[in-house]
Amino acid sequence: MTEHRQYNELLGLICSVFESYSVVLLMPEPGGDSYRIEASFSLGDEVDTEALIAPGASLAGWVLRDQEPLLVNNVSQTQASLGYYKNNNDPSIKAFMACPLPATLRNPDGRKGALALDSKRQYYFSDKDQKILHLFAKITAHVIDAHTDSVAYGEVVSFYARMNQIHALRNRFSRWNVFLQHFLKILADATGFSYCFFVARDETGDKYFLEGESEPNLTLKIKENSFPMGSGLIGWIFKDGKPLFAGGSEAALGVPLLGKGAQVRNLQAVCCLPLNINKITRGVLCLAHDKPVAVSQEMKDFLVMASDHLALFLENLYLKSKLHQVKNQMPEG
């Protein structure tokens, strides 16, 4: 049973119990401050399933902002829209009721989402209805928990399979540039990011340069191949030596990704992972996307393991290169 089928069947039950016109499940947009309609059930087709609801900007937005229940039995007196109908054109809705999703053992701080429903009949909902809605909100929160657990398990299995592919690359491709392109492509496909690239520190440590990319320049317009070491978000990663995961709208995305000479198109999400070899950050693995991305703990763990694997590969290349240099310098005989 798919996610939306699970949710839609539950919302259909809620709509039937209250004999309401529409019921919507509102959940946080990944990496953003707004909320999306995760699922809905309605007797009409006016619900805007693509709507993004800002906290405080509508009746639904009030509940999301305050994380408090709301019952309005005369919507026309509020002069506020419900927030989830197309063009904010509420179809003769007279009453509205909503409550936030409660905390659970898996999510002790709550999910910050909400259940909302409405009716075309004025003064239709009662305080008793509000209490019943709270019970349904608890059920919904537990259904979301169960789905999240199953998704996390599916992610772990998928990422494990991708790690097996990565381990097999070293036997398939001996040339570094071919290996790297396939490695980056696997990371992009596994995570859903549109673009993955790798930058490396030069021998002097004054600059870093683009070493490889998953596909030919889909996200970045790069006029120059090298950048001053302290420039851009990646320059900060070289200095800090710690990974950064920004799924969307975080403050980090306000910093240019690279230095001058690189133009980023509509960057909404980025992950940067340093490759530390002999206590020095020798490179940075970066993923970018033009839309917000839900970066789960499972994805973070996978990317850290993948970056560690790449660092080990580079360290082996470095040792082989040093060994070759020493061998060439040794006197014959």
C-alpha positions in Angstrom: 0.0 0.0 0.0 1.5 3.3 -1.0 2.0 6.3 1.2 -0.8 8.4 -0.2 -3.2 5.5 -0.4 -2.7 4.9 3.3 -3.3 8.6 4.1 -6.2 9.1 1.7 -8.1 6.1 3.1 -7.7 7.5 6.6 -8.8 10.9 5.6 -11.8 9.4 3.8 -12.8 7.8 7.1 -12.4 11.1 8.9 -14.5 12.8 6.3 -17.2 10.2 6.6 -17.3 10.4 10.4 -17.7 14.2 10.5 -19.7 14.3 7.2 -17.4 17.1 6.2 -16.7 18.5 2.7 -12.9 18.2 2.7 -10.1 16.9 5.0 -6.5 17.7 4.4 -3.2 16.5 6.0 -0.7 19.3 6.2 3.0 18.5 6.7 6.2 20.6 6.7 7.9 21.2 3.3 11.4 19.6 3.5 14.0 22.2 4.3 11.5 25.1 4.2 9.2 27.2 6.5 6.0 26.5 4.5 3.7 23.5 4.6 2.4 21.3 1.8 -0.8 19.2 1.4 0.6 15.7 2.1 -2.8 14.1 1.3 -6.5 15.1 1.0 -10.0 13.8 0.7 -12.8 16.0 -0.7 -16.3 15.7 -2.1 -15.2 18.2 -4.7 -12.1 18.9 -6.8 -11.2 22.4 -5.5 -8.4 21.4 -3.2 -5.1 22.7 -4.4 -2.8 19.7 -3.9 0.3 21.8 -5.0 -0.4 24.6 -2.5 2.3 25.8 -0.1 0.8 27.2 3.1 2.7 29.8 5.0 2.3 29.9 8.8 -0.2 32.6 9.9 -1.3 33.4 6.3 -4.7 31.6 6.5 -7.0 29.7 8.9 -4.9 26.6 8.3 -1.8 28.7 8.6 -2.9 30.0 12.0 -3.0 26.4 13.3 0.4 25.6 11.8 1.9 28.8 13.3 0.5 28.5 16.8 0.4 24.7 17.0 -3.0 25.1 18.7 -6.4 23.7 17.7 -8.9 26.0 16.0 -12.7 25.8 15.5 -14.4 28.4 13.4 -18.2 28.0 12.8 -18.7 31.1 10.8 -15.8 31.4 8.3 -17.2 34.5 6.6 -16.7 36.6 9.8 -12.9 35.9 9.8 -12.3 37.4 6.4 -9.5 34.8 6.0 -9.1 32.0 3.5 -8.7 28.4 4.5 -5.4 28.2 2.6 -5.7 24.9 0.8 -8.2 25.6 -2.0 -7.3 26.7 -5.5 -6.7 30.4 -5.9 -7.9 30.7 -2.2 -11.4 30.4 -3.6 -13.1 28.5 -0.8 -16.2 26.7 -2.3 -19.0 28.1 0.0 -17.3 26.8 3.1 -19.1 27.9 6.3 -17.2 26.0 9.1 -13.6 25.0 9.7 -11.9 22.9 12.3 -8.2 21.8 12.7 -5.7 20.6 15.2 -1.9 20.0 15.1 -0.5 16.5 15.1 0.6 15.5 18.5 4.0 14.2 19.6 4.8 10.5 19.6 7.5 8.3 21.1 9.3 8.4 17.8 8.9 12.1 17.5 8.7 13.5 21.0 8.7 17.1 19.8 5.8 16.6 17.4 5.7 16.7 13.7 4.4 20.3 13.5 1.9 19.3 10.9 -1.9 19.4 11.2 -5.3 17.9 10.3 -7.9 20.3 8.9 -11.5 19.8 7.8 -14.4 22.0 6.8 -18.1 22.0 6.1 -20.6 23.9 3.9 -22.9 24.0 6.9 -22.6 27.0 9.3 -22.2 26.3 13.1 -21.7 22.7 12.2 -18.7 21.6 14.4 -18.9 21.3 18.2 -16.4 21.1 21.1 -17.1 17.3 21.1 -16.1 17.1 17.5 -12.8 18.9 18.3 -12.0 16.2 20.9 -12.8 13.4 18.4 -10.5 15.2 15.8 -7.7 15.1 18.4 -8.1 11.3 18.6 -7.9 11.1 14.8 -4.8 13.3 14.9 -3.1 10.8 17.2 -4.0 7.9 14.9 -2.6 9.9 11.9 0.6 10.7 13.8 1.2 7.0 14.4 0.3 6.1 10.8 3.0 8.6 9.7 5.5 7.0 12.2 4.8 3.6 10.7 5.3 4.8 7.2 8.5 6.7 8.1 9.9 3.6 9.6 9.2 1.6 6.5 10.6 4.3 4.3 13.8 4.4 6.4 14.2 0.7 6.2 13.7 0.9 2.4 16.3 3.6 2.2 18.8 1.5 4.2 18.4 -1.4 1.8 18.7 0.9 -1.2 21.8 2.6 0.0 23.4 -0.7 0.9 22.9 -1.9 -2.7 24.5 1.4 -3.9 27.5 0.9 -1.6 27.9 -2.6 -3.2 28.0 -0.9 -6.6 30.6 1.6 -5.3 32.8 -1.2 -4.0 32.7 -2.9 -7.3 33.9 0.2 -9.2 37.5 -0.3 -8.2 37.6 -3.6 -10.0 35.8 -2.4 -13.0 37.6 0.9 -13.7 41.3 1.3 -13.2 41.5 4.9 -14.6 40.8 7.5 -12.0 38.7 9.9 -14.1 36.4 7.0 -15.3 36.1 5.6 -11.8 35.2 9.1 -10.5 32.5 9.8 -13.0 30.8 6.5 -12.3 31.1 7.1 -8.6 29.5 10.5 -8.8 26.7 9.3 -11.0 25.9 6.5 -8.5 25.7 9.1 -5.7 23.4 11.4 -7.7 21.1 8.6 -8.6 21.0 7.2 -5.1 20.1 10.5 -3.4 17.9 12.1 -6.0 20.2 15.1 -6.4 20.5 16.4 -9.9 24.2 17.0 -9.9 27.3 15.6 -8.0 30.8 16.8 -8.4 34.2 16.6 -6.7 36.7 19.4 -6.2 40.4 18.8 -5.1 43.0 20.9 -3.4 46.1 21.7 -5.5 49.6 20.8 -4.4 50.3 24.2 -2.9 47.0 24.5 -1.0 46.3 27.9 -2.5 43.5 26.8 -4.8 40.9 24.1 -5.4 39.8 22.9 -8.8 36.9 20.9 -10.4 38.1 17.3 -10.6 35.0 15.5 -11.9 31.2 15.6 -12.2 28.4 13.2 -12.6 27.1 14.8 -15.8 28.3 17.6 -18.0 27.6 20.8 -16.1 23.8 20.7 -15.5 23.7 22.9 -12.5 26.9 25.0 -12.6 28.1 27.4 -15.2 31.9 27.4 -14.6 34.1 29.9 -16.5 37.2 28.9 -14.6 38.3 25.5 -13.4 40.2 26.6 -10.3 39.2 28.9 -7.3 41.0 30.5 -4.4 41.1 28.2 -1.4 39.1 30.6 0.8 36.3 31.3 -1.7 32.7 30.1 -1.6 30.9 27.6 0.6 33.3 24.9 -0.6 36.3 27.0 0.5 34.7 27.1 4.0 34.3 23.3 4.0 38.0 22.9 3.1 38.9 25.1 6.1 36.3 23.6 8.6 36.8 20.0 7.6 33.3 19.0 8.6 30.3 17.9 6.4 27.4 20.2 5.6 23.8 19.0 4.8 21.4 21.7 3.7 18.1 20.3 2.4 16.7 23.7 1.5 16.3 27.3 2.6 19.1 27.0 5.3 21.3 30.1 5.8 24.2 28.2 4.2 22.5 28.4 0.8 22.9 32.2 0.9 26.6 31.7 0.5 28.0 31.3 -3.0 28.9 27.6 -3.5 32.1 28.3 -5.4 34.2 31.4 -6.0 34.0 33.9 -8.7 33.7 32.4 -12.2 31.0 29.9 -11.2 27.3 30.7 -11.5 24.8 28.5 -9.7 21.4 28.1 -11.2 18.5 28.0 -8.7 20.3 26.1 -6.0 17.9 24.9 -3.3 19.7 22.0 -1.6 23.4 21.1 -1.2 25.5 18.5 0.6 29.2 19.0 1.0 31.5 16.3 2.5 35.2 16.9 3.0 37.7 14.1 2.2 40.4 14.2 5.0 43.6 12.4 4.2 46.5 12.6 6.7 44.6 15.2 8.7 44.3 17.5 5.7 41.2 18.1 3.7 42.3 17.1 0.2 38.9 17.4 -1.6 35.2 18.1 -1.2 32.4 15.9 -2.5 29.4 18.0 -3.3 25.8 17.3 -4.3 23.4 20.1 -5.5 19.7 20.3 -6.5 17.4 23.0 -7.8 14.6 22.0 -5.4 14.6 21.3 -1.6 15.5 17.7 -0.7 14.6 15.8 2.4 18.0 14.7 3.7 17.4 11.8 6.0 19.8 10.4 8.6 20.0 7.3 6.4 21.1 9.5 3.4 23.7 11.3 5.6 25.1 8.0 6.8 25.3 6.7 3.2 27.1 9.9 2.0 29.6 9.8 4.8 30.4 6.1 4.0 30.7 6.9 0.3 33.0 9.9 1.0 35.2 7.7 3.3 35.4 5.1 0.5 36.5 7.8 -2.0 39.1 9.2 0.5 40.5 5.7 1.0 40.8 5.3 -2.8 42.6 8.6 -3.1 44.9 7.7 -0.2 45.9 4.5 -2.0 46.6 6.5 -5.2 48.7 8.9 -3.2 50.7 6.2 -1.6 51.2 4.4 -5.0 52.4 7.7 -6.5 54.9 8.3 -3.6 56.1 4.7 -3.9 56.7 5.1 -7.6 58.6 8.4 -7.0 60.8 6.7 -4.4 61.5 3.7 -6.7 62.5 6.0 -9.6 64.9 7.9 -7.3 66.6 4.8 -6.0 70.0 4.1 -7.6 70.2 1.0 -9.8 72.1 -2.1 -8.8 
